[in-house]
Amino acid sequence: MLAIASLAALALSVQQVAAHGGVLYYSNGGNWYKGFTPYNTPVGQVTIQRPWNTYDPILDATAPTVSCNDDGNSLPAGQQLTATVAAGSSITAYWNNPWPHPTGPVLTYLAQCPGSTCTGVNSNTLRWFKIDEAGLLSGTVATGVWAAGKMVAENNTWTSTIPASVPSGQYLIRFETIALHSLPAVTLYPECAQIEIVGGGSRAPTAAELVTFPGGYRNTDPGLVVDLYGQAAQTQYVTFYFLLSDFINR
């Protein structure tokens, strides 16, 4: 279990990073899991999180790094860990503090891996289904409250529930926030971690609920090209439901 002091110390160190960041920790069922440390060598790093290299966003929704903010590969066996997570329980992602982008949606996906482990499985080969999403929570796109703003207000955390109906097995979980302040460029911040879901149900996602990354988004998707500053800024934001079919409340 990670000491709270360690979490605070790392949060302070990340404040030195200008403008960007990512998921640094996870928690579930009273257990804390330190994420991968970008910019450092992967040698010796032991974590449930998939490796990622930079605090900078992904600027192309079709980039080969869009699944897990990396080349899709895991750490070597022995370094890549897997957290045991009960179906129906909640898992929290902790973003660096401060998180500088309060305007945009937050989304969470799962992808089941074949076989007995996700280690060694490239995330670009998997098919993902969405289990959580939130966009504009109130107001208009220019002045309203966004999911990313809620994340910031809640100590830079986002908590999602693993659906109780999801079958048990080996999964990647993908937390993502998308900053909308820099139109026309998309700015995506996804990170992934390996989990084993236990005590699951029998409701597997349908083909219509599954997507690949890359492939799930297009740079021209309406949810990615919102103008926060022009005439459209006084309108409502259509939630991300139109982007992908999802597993939520099904």
C-alpha positions in Angstrom: 0.0 0.0 0.0 1.3 3.4 -0.9 1.9 5.9 1.8 -0.1 9.1 1.5 3.1 11.1 2.1 4.6 9.5 -1.0 1.6 10.5 -3.1 1.9 14.0 -1.9 5.6 14.2 -2.6 5.1 13.0 -6.2 2.2 15.4 -6.7 4.5 18.3 -5.7 7.2 17.1 -8.1 4.8 16.9 -11.0 3.8 20.5 -10.4 7.0 21.3 -12.1 5.6 19.9 -15.4 4.0 22.7 -17.4 0.5 22.4 -18.9 0.2 18.6 -19.3 0.4 15.3 -17.5 -1.3 12.0 -17.0 -2.5 9.3 -14.6 0.1 8.7 -11.8 -1.7 6.4 -9.4 -4.7 4.1 -9.1 -6.7 2.9 -6.1 -9.3 0.1 -5.6 -10.7 -1.6 -2.6 -8.3 0.1 -0.2 -5.2 -0.8 -2.3 -2.9 1.9 -3.9 -1.0 1.3 -7.1 1.8 3.5 -8.3 1.8 4.2 -12.0 4.6 4.2 -14.5 7.1 7.1 -14.3 7.5 8.7 -17.7 10.8 10.1 -18.9 12.6 7.5 -16.8 14.0 4.2 -18.1 11.5 1.4 -17.9 14.3 -0.8 -16.4 13.4 -1.6 -12.8 9.9 -0.1 -12.9 7.3 -2.4 -11.5 3.6 -1.3 -11.9 0.1 -2.2 -13.0 0.2 0.7 -15.5 1.3 0.3 -19.1 4.4 2.3 -19.9 4.1 5.8 -21.4 6.7 8.3 -22.4 5.5 11.9 -22.2 3.3 14.3 -20.4 2.4 15.9 -23.7 -1.0 15.1 -25.2 -1.7 13.0 -28.3 -2.6 15.5 -31.0 -4.0 13.0 -33.6 -7.1 10.9 -32.7 -5.9 8.2 -35.2 -2.3 8.1 -33.9 -0.8 4.6 -33.3 -0.2 5.6 -29.6 -3.9 6.5 -28.9 -4.8 3.2 -27.2 -2.5 3.6 -24.1 -0.3 6.6 -24.8 2.5 4.3 -25.9 3.4 1.8 -28.7 0.9 -0.7 -27.2 3.4 -2.9 -25.5 3.6 -3.9 -21.9 6.5 -4.0 -19.6 8.4 -7.3 -19.5 7.0 -10.1 -17.4 8.1 -9.6 -13.8 7.8 -5.8 -14.1 4.2 -5.6 -15.5 1.8 -6.3 -12.6 -1.9 -6.9 -12.6 -4.3 -5.6 -10.0 -7.2 -7.9 -8.8 -10.4 -5.9 -9.0 -13.9 -7.1 -8.1 -16.7 -6.7 -10.6 -19.1 -4.0 -9.2 -16.3 -2.2 -7.3 -14.9 1.2 -8.1 -11.5 2.1 -9.3 -10.0 5.6 -9.1 -7.4 7.2 -11.3 -5.3 10.0 -9.9 -4.0 12.7 -12.3 -1.2 15.0 -11.6 -1.9 18.0 -9.4 -2.6 20.6 -10.7 -4.4 19.3 -13.7 -4.5 22.3 -16.1 -7.3 21.5 -18.5 -10.9 21.7 -16.9 -12.8 21.9 -20.2 -13.5 18.5 -21.8 -14.9 15.0 -21.3 -13.6 12.1 -19.2 -14.1 8.5 -20.4 -13.2 5.0 -19.2 -12.9 1.9 -21.3 -12.2 -1.8 -20.8 -10.6 -4.3 -23.2 -10.4 -8.0 -22.4 -7.2 -9.8 -23.2 -7.0 -13.3 -24.7 -5.5 -16.0 -22.5 -4.4 -15.8 -18.9 -2.6 -12.5 -18.9 -2.5 -9.1 -20.6 1.3 -9.0 -20.3 2.8 -9.2 -23.7 -0.5 -8.3 -25.4 -0.3 -5.2 -27.6 -3.1 -2.8 -26.7 -3.6 -1.9 -30.4 -4.8 -5.4 -31.1 -7.6 -5.3 -28.5 -11.3 -4.3 -28.8 -12.5 -1.8 -26.3 -15.9 -1.0 -24.7 -16.8 2.1 -22.8 -18.0 1.8 -19.2 -18.1 5.4 -18.1 -18.3 8.9 -19.7 -19.2 12.4 -18.9 -19.0 15.6 -21.0 -20.6 19.0 -20.3 -22.3 18.6 -16.9 -24.1 22.0 -16.8 -24.2 25.3 -18.6 -22.7 26.1 -22.1 -19.5 25.0 -23.5 -17.7 28.3 -22.8 -18.7 28.8 -19.2 -20.2 25.6 -18.0 -18.9 22.8 -15.7 -17.2 19.9 -17.6 -16.3 16.4 -16.4 -12.7 17.5 -16.5 -13.5 20.4 -14.2 -15.2 18.0 -11.9 -12.1 15.8 -12.0 -10.0 18.8 -11.0 -12.4 19.8 -8.2 -12.2 16.3 -6.8 -8.5 16.3 -6.1 -7.7 15.5 -9.7 -9.4 12.1 -9.5 -11.9 10.2 -11.6 -13.7 7.1 -10.2 -15.4 4.6 -12.4 -17.3 1.4 -11.5 -16.5 -1.9 -13.0 -19.9 -3.2 -14.2 -21.0 -6.1 -12.1 -22.2 -7.9 -15.3 -18.7 -7.9 -17.0 -17.3 -11.4 -17.3 -14.3 -12.3 -15.1 -10.9 -12.2 -16.8 -7.9 -10.3 -17.7 -8.4 -6.7 -18.9 -6.8 -3.4 -19.7 -8.6 -0.4 -18.2 -8.2 2.9 -20.1 -8.8 6.2 -18.4 -8.9 9.2 -20.7 -9.6 12.9 -20.6 -9.8 15.1 -23.7 -8.9 18.8 -23.5 -11.0 21.0 -25.8 -9.2 24.3 -25.2 -6.8 24.1 -28.2 -9.1 23.9 -31.3 -8.4 22.9 -34.0 -6.0 20.4 -32.5 -7.4 17.5 -30.5 -5.6 16.9 -27.2 -6.1 13.4 -25.8 -4.6 12.0 -22.6 -5.2 8.3 -22.3 -3.5 5.9 -19.9 -4.0 2.1 -19.3 -3.5 -0.3 -16.5 -3.8 -4.1 -16.2 -6.5 -5.6 -14.0 -8.0 -9.0 -13.4 -11.7 -8.8 -12.9 -13.0 -11.4 -10.4 -16.6 -12.3 -9.4 -17.9 -11.1 -12.7 -21.1 -11.8 -14.6 -22.0 -13.1 -18.0 -22.8 -10.0 -20.0 -20.1 -9.6 -22.6 -20.1 -6.6 -24.8 -21.8 -6.9 -28.2 -19.9 -6.3 -31.5 -21.7 -2.9 -31.8 -20.2 -1.9 -28.4 -16.6 -2.7 -29.3 -14.0 -0.5 -31.0 -10.3 -0.5 -31.7 -7.8 2.2 -30.8 -6.7 3.6 -33.1 -10.0 3.4 -35.0 -12.5 4.5 -32.3 -12.2 8.2 -33.0 -11.7 10.5 -36.0 -10.2 13.9 -35.9 -13.4 15.3 -37.4 -15.8 13.8 -34.7 -18.0 16.6 -33.4 -17.0 15.9 -29.8 -13.4 16.6 -30.7 -13.8 19.9 -32.6 -15.8 22.0 -30.2 -15.2 25.7 -30.4 -15.1 27.0 -26.9 -14.5 30.6 -28.0 -16.6 31.4 -31.1 -20.4 31.5 -31.7 -20.7 27.9 -30.8 -19.5 28.6 -27.3 -23.0 29.6 -26.2 -24.4 26.2 -27.2 -24.7 22.9 -25.4 -22.2 20.2 -25.9 -23.6 16.9 -27.2 -22.2 14.2 -24.9 -19.8 11.6 -26.1 -22.6 9.0 -26.6 -22.7 9.9 -30.3 -19.0 9.0 -30.7 -19.1 5.3 -29.7 -21.7 2.8 -28.6 -21.1 1.9 -25.0 -21.7 -0.7 -22.3 -23.1 1.9 -19.8 -26.3 0.8 -18.1 -26.9 -2.0 -20.6 
